[in-house]
Amino acid sequence: MQGGDLAGTTPIFTHEFAEATSGSEIGDPCINQNVNLYGDIAERYRSAVTQACVNPANWTPFDVVAWGENRLDLFHIGASDGALYHMAWDGASWSGWQSLGGVVGPGEPACVSWDKNRLDIFVIGLDRAVWHKAWDGAQWLPSQGGWDSVGGVVGAGSPAAISWGPNRLDVFMIGTDRGVYHKAWDGSNWLPSHTGWDSLGAVIGAGSPAAVAWGPGRLNVLHIGRDRAIYHKLWDGVNWVPSQVDWDSLGAVVGAGSVTAAAWQLNTLAVFHIGRDGAVYHNSWNGSFWTGWESLGGIVGAGSPVAVWSATFLHVFVIGGAGAVYTKHWDGVRWVPSQTDWVNLGAVVGAGSPKVVSWGDDRLDLFHIGRDGAVYHKAWNGRDWFPSLTNWDNLGGSARI
């Protein structure tokens, strides 16, 4: 992830690779998007995006993680230099944005915490490899501006990273064959090797893989197939089920975006996707069986659904047709405000999907990128949204949109 000549700025155009329901290639029908980068970085970025066949309109150029009570860490990809930027909430104030270096290629950053004051970040480089850096509680490793390549050649989408316990990481990506690949950190080493990845099979049709951990040694991975159905496999602590390379179909017909999943207790899972009618659809694993797909209504304008469990509720957020953020929640008995209605939280989202984290009982922190490239924030304290139902606080920044 080396920098390039910063002498001048070049507008470049990016595109997505799209496929018909049958899986046949249908060319380049997406809306082109301008991205301003500098010098040879622009050419390398253009090449990476073209080869990776991903849609920048669906990227979420930031991520957020909560590693403890009243602690938040925000990351976004810089608009002009492609570096990753970081800002932290220490319980009293925001730190301000600082550069973590690198030149991030296509896709989204993936950030995860496996312990207090520990952060791991994964991005796609201009070489389409996955790159990593970590905060160990005192310093950034390998350095403030440095990154470590963990190999791979990303073919589409963005990496996904999760942790199911202290000093344990699992990372997933889509390869150039559109299969799902996995590697793990066991506390001492990367497995199968520092730059190697294990194939989990599959042929991805759209979006990025989703991964969630509901207990020690338990992982669930989902993706959208070429038939637009959602596929699932799990790690039971010993083996991949149904097998290393096979997947179980959960049905559905995905219209846009990526599949999203959230776990709230042992052996339970909630899965969401956007249907061809633009509505949000939900399916749950209750520990014994899948409940089946149900429509939650709405007309999603961009991005993918995001979901998080607080102490008592399952919260879901989407972007509406006018760019505002909408929400609803499951209270354990019913969907609120109703099965198909949503609450408008205001905002005009400029890129990707909103992001949400919960660091305490009935506490939510919700973020989005505005059309000005700044990061916006609001919080839920269990009764009210702050600064108000429809207003947001501007946290600054200049994210790639």
N, C-alpha and C positions, 0 to 999 in steps of 0.2 A: 504494500500500500504506500508506494512512494509518491511524493508530490511531483508536479510538473512545472512547466514554464508559466509564471503568473503574469506575463507581460500584457496580455489582452484578454478580453472576454469574448466568447463565441456562443451565439444561440444555437442549441442543438435540438433535434427532434427525436422523440422516442416513440416506440410503437409496441403493440402487443401481438402475440401470435394467437389467433382464435381458431376454434374448431367447431364444426357443426355437431349436432347431437349424435350423429352417426360416428363421429370421431374423425371425419375427413377434414383436411386442411381447407380453409376458405379464405386464406390470404390475410390481409391487413386492414380490417374494417374499422379499427378504433379511431378515436379522435386524437390527432397528434397534439403533443404538449411541448411548450418551450421550456427549456431548462438552461439557465446561464451558468456556465462554468468557465474556467480559465485555460487558455492555451492547449497543450497536448492532453490535459485532463479531459477536455471536452471530447476529443477524438476517442480516447480510451473509454470514456463513459458511453459514448454512442455505440462503440463496438460491443461493449459488455451487454448493453441493453438489447441490441439487435440479436445477439447470439442467445441471450437468456430467454427471449420471447416472453417478456412480462409487461404488464400494463401499468404505467406510472400513475394513471388516474386512480387506481385502486390502492396504491401504496399509502401506508401511514408512516410518515417520515420521523416518527418519534416513538418512544416507549417510556413507561413509568414502572417503578417497582417500590414496594414498601417492605423494608426489612425489619421493622419494629414499630412499636407504638409511637404514633406522631412523627414518624420518619418517612420521608419520600425522596426518591432520586429520579430526576427527569433527564432524558436524553433526546436530542434531535440531530438530524443531519443538516449541516450548514448549506445554505442556498448557494453561496459563491465559491467556497473552497472544497465542499464535499466532506469536510472533517466532521467528526462526531463531537457534539457539545453536551455539557453536563451542568445541571443545577440541582441543589439539594435543599430540602426543608429540614431544619434541625429541631423543630418543635416550637420555634419562636419566630424565625425569619428565613427567607430564601437567600441562598448564597450568592446568586448571580451566575451568569453563564461562563463556563471556561471550556477551552478547546482540549479535546483528548486526542487530537491529531488524526492521522489516517486520511485516505481519500476513499470514501464509501461508494461502492458501485450501486447497481440497481437493487431494489428491495428494501426491506425494513430492518431496523435493529431489533434484536431479541435480547431482553435483559431479564436476569433471574437472580434471586438471593437464596442461599442455602443456610444462612445463619445471620445473626446480628452483625451489622457493619461489614457484611461481605457481599460483593456484587460481582457478577460475571456478565459480560456483554459480548454478543456475537453479531457480526455484520458480514456482508458480501463485499469482497474487494473488487477492484477493477479487473483482476485476473479471474474473477468468478469463484475463487476459493473462499472458504469461510475463515474469518479472522476473529481473534479473541483477545480480550484484555480483562483484567480483574482488579478489584479493590480489596486489599487484605485487611482493612481496618486502619492502615497507616499510610499506604502508598498505592499508586497504580502500578500494575505489573503487565508487561515487562518494564514500562516507564510511563511517564505522563503522556507522552505523544506516541509511544511505540505500540505495536500490535504484534501478535504471534499467530502465524498461519497454522490452522489445524487441517489444512488440505481440503480435498473435495473439488468438484467442478459443478457449480450450481447451474441447473438447466432452466429453472423457472421458479417463480415465487420467492419466498423468503425463508430463512431458517426459523425453526421453533426450538426453544430451549426450556427445560423444566428441571426441577430438583425434587426428589422424594425424601431427602434426608441430608444431614450434615456431610459436607464434602463430597456430595454426589451430584453429578450433572448428566443429563441425557439431551442430546442435540439431534435434530432431524433436518433433512434438506431433500430437495428434489434434484435428481441427477440429470445429466444430458439425455438419458434414455427415458426420462419422465418417471422413473421409479423412485421410491422413497428409500433414503439412506440414513443410517444411524451411527452415532458414536457415543461413548460414555466416558466420564471421568470417575474413577473408583476411589479417589482420595490420594492416589500416588501417580497414576498413569492414565493416559488416554487409551481407550480400547476401541478397535483392535490394535491401533498404533497411533502415534502422534498425528500423522496425516492420513491414516487409513479410515475407511468407513465400511460398515456392513450393509449389504443390500437387504431390504425388507420386501422386495418385490413391488407389485402394483404398477399401474400405468395411470398417472395423474392426468385428469382432463382439464382441470382449472383450479385456480387458487393455490394456497399454500397448505401444507399439512398442519393439523392441530394436535397438540399433545397436552395431556393432563395427568397428574398423579393424585390418587385419592388415599394413598397409604404407603408405608415403607415397602419398597420393592415392587410397587404396583404402578403400571403405566397403561394409559389408553391413548392410541394414536388413530386419527381419522383423516380421510382425504376424500376428494371428489373424483370419481372415475370418469372415463371417457363417455359413459352413458349418462352422466350427470347425476348418478346415484351417489350416496355417501357410503364409504367403506370404513371398516373398523377392525382393529386388532388390539390385543392386549398382551402385556408382559405380566406373568403371574408370579414372578420372583425367581423362576427357574427357566421357563420356556416362553417363546412367542406363541400365542394362540389365535387362530387355528394352526399356524405353523410359521416358520421363519419368513416364508415368501407369500403365504396365502392371506386373504382378507375375507371378512364376512360383510355381506351387503346389508345395509339398513334401509334400503329403498330410497324414496324421495326423488324429486326432480329439481335440482338446484338451478336457479335462474341466473344468479350473479353472485360475486363475492366468494368468500371462503367459508368453510364450515367452522363453527365455534363450539367449544365445549367447556363446561365448568363442573367441578366436583365439590360437594359440600360436606360429605361424611364418607365413612368407609363403604366401598362397594356401591356407590351411587354416582350417577352421571347425568347431566343435562346437556343436550345437543341442540344447536340452532343453525338454521340456514335461511336464505332468501329464496322463495319460490319464483316460478316464472310469472306469477301474477304480481310480484313485487312485495307480497306479504311475508312476514316472518313465520317460520314453522319450527316446532319444538317436538322433541322426542326425549324420553327419559329411561334410564336403566335404574330400576328400583331395588336392585340386589338379587332379583330372581328372573326378571324378564324386561324386555323393552315395551313401553306402554303404547307406542305407535305415534305417528305424526299427527299434530294438531295445528291448525292455523291460529296465529295470534293477531291476525289483521295487520293493518298498516300498509303503507306504500313506501318502501325504502328507496331513497334517492341515490345513494352512493355507499361505498364501503361494505362492511360486513357487520352483523350483530356482534355485540360484546356483552358478556355476562359475568357477574360476580356474586358470591354469596356473602351476605353480612351475617350477623348472629341469628337473625330470624327470617330473613327474606332472600329470595333469589331475584336479583335485579337484572334487567335487560335494557340495553341502549342501542338505538339505531339513528341513522341520519335520514330525515324526511326529504320529500321532494324539493322543498325550498331551501335545504341545507341546514335546517335547525336540528338539534338533538332531541330525540323523544325517548321516553322511558316507560316501563311498566314493571310490576313486580308480582311475584308469587308469595302469598302470605302463609302458605301451608295448607290452604283450603281452596283458594280461588285466585284468579288473576285480577289485579287492581290497576287501573280503574274498572276494567272489564276484560272479558276474553279477547276482544278485538280492538279496544280503545287504548290510546296512548296519551301520555302527558307531555306537553311541549315545554322544553327547558330553554328555549331560545337558542341563540348563536347563529352564525353563518359559517359553516365548516368549509375550509379551503382545500383540504386534501385528506384522503383516507378515511379511517374510522375513528370514533372517539376511543379513549382508553380510560379504564376505571380500576381502582384498587381499593381494598378495605384493610385498614390496619387495626381496627378495634370493633367492639360491639356496636352495630348500627352506625358505623362511620364509613362514609364513602368519599373518595376524592376522584373527580371526573375531569378529564382534560380533552381538548381538541385543538387542532391547528386552524387558525383563522385564514381568511383570504389574504391577509397581509403577511402570512408566514409566521406570525407570533403564536405562542402557546397560551391558551386560555384555560382557566381553572374555576371550578366551583366545588363546594363541599356539602354533604348531607350529614346532619348530626343526629339522625334518628327521628326528627320531627320536621325540620325545615331545611331548605336549600339556602346556602349563603354564597354570594352576597344577596341573592333573591332567586325566586323561581326561574326567571328568564334572563337574569344578568350574570356576567362572568367577570372574573379578574384577569387582566392582561399581565402575563408573566414575561413578556418580551421574547427575545429570540428571533432568529431569521431562518426558518426551516425551509428545506427544499420542497416546493410544491409544483 
